[in-house]
Amino acid sequence: MRRSGNRWRRVTLYDDGSVDVNEVLLPGVGLRYEFATAAGPRVGIIARRDGGFEIVGYDRRDPDRSVTLFKLTAEEADAVAEILGAPRIAERFADLTREVPGLSAGQVEVDEGSPYAGRLLGDTRARTLTGASIVAIVRGDEVIASPAPSDVLAAGDVLVVIGTPEGIAGVERILRG
């Protein structure tokens, strides 16, 4: 959907349609995303062209009036996204494995003595050899979603693996050497 002047489009975030987000172009500023919370108030997130973000709340009596609740640097926004995103990613994978018979999710740790600690993820050839997919690497408080073959594995990393139970066990065997 488009409107003259400021362009906007409706984005449905979740398959069940539970959150509709309006995306509004703010010329010279960036993009504003806004949605109504389950409790009722509307919230806006302004992604500024300079990389910063503003979280705004809207007055219930005057929906055109907003108040900046707080501002975030790009780094702070990344931290918030990681905090909120990691549990959501795990939840979505769990939902997926319930919907697809024979599909499982597992966690495989890269041990200190693993021949792959300090090596590229692609060196494991895990997908080719097992059919299982490594969909995330959890490293301390950091989550690397959809890791690339060029990502380096470290001792203590926990790999989130999707596949058959046999495929997940195969990834464990590969990492043990």
Secondary structure, DSSP 8 states (H G I E B T S, - for coil): ---SSS-EEEEE-STT---EEEEEEETTTEEEEEEE-TTS-EEEEEEETTS-EEEEEE-SS-TT-EEEEEEE-HHHHHHHHHHHHHHHHHHHHHHHHHHSTT-EEEEEE--TT-TTTTSBGGGG-HHHHHS-EEEEEEETTEEEES--TT-B--TT-EEEEEE-HHHHHHHHHHHH-
